[in-house]
Amino acid sequence: MLSMGDLGNSDCVFCAILRGEAESSVPYADDRAMVIMDTGAVTPGHLLVIPRIHAVGLEDLDEETSAHVWRVGHRMGKLCGALVCAVKA
């Protein structure tokens, strides 16, 4: 697994977002994960939750970080679902 310090050597678009080198809309961020709006979203409220370390897949993350990413995604999904319903009302 790579550490936050390894982001400088990565061509990964998500690492560039974490470094502040790529444009993004960030509705939530903490010390382990960042949530960004998907620029190619096909449904309202489509978000991407990215860990603050470079990883190709969840298997590259330690269990605590992986669980945190899923927890943030779950919470943001509930929030976006409520917001989309409110806008439709």
N, C-alpha and C positions, 0 to 999 in steps of 0.2 A: 504494500500500500504506500502511496506517496503522501508526503506531508504538505502542508500549506506552503512551505518554502519552495516546493517543486513546481508551483504554478508558473513561475517565471520562465521555465524551460518548455512549457507545453504549448502546442498549437491548438489545443482544444478550445472551442468557442465558449464553453462554459467557464473555463479557467480565465479566458479573456474578460468575460463579464465580471467574474470575481475580482480580477485585478483592476476593474474600472476602465478597461480599454475598449469595451464594446458597449453600445447603447442597450439599455434595458429598462423596463418598468418594474420596479421592485415593491410589491405590496407588503412583503414581510421579509425580515432577515434577523438572524440571531448568530451566536458565535459558532454554530455547527452547520447551519443550512441557510440557503437563500431561496426565496420564491420569486419567480419572474413570470411575467405575462408572456404567453407564447405568441410570437409575431405571426405565425401561420395558423392560428387557432381556427378550427372549423365549428366549434361550439362556444357559446357564451361562457365566460369564466374559466376557459382552459388555462391552467397554470402548470409550470414546471418547478419541481422542488429539486434543488441541486445541493449536494454536500459541499462544504468549504474545503474539501480536499479533492484532488483529481482521482477519479475512479471510472473505469470503463463500465463496470456493472456493480450491482449490489454486493456480489461476492468479493469485491475488492475492498469493501468497507468493513470495519470492525462491527461487531454486533450492536454496540451502543449507538454508533453513528447511524447505522442502517435503521434501527428502530426509531431513532429520532426523525430521520427523513420521512418515514412512513407516518409517524405521529403528526408531523407538521402537515403532510399532504392530506391526512384525514381531517384535521381541523380546518384547513383552508377549503377543502371540498365542501364541508358542512356550511361554512360561512358563505362561499360563493353560491351554493345552492339556495340559501336563504335570500341572498341579494338578488339572484335571477328571478326567484318567485316574487319578490317584492316589486321588482321593476315591471313584471307582467301584470300585476294586480291593478 
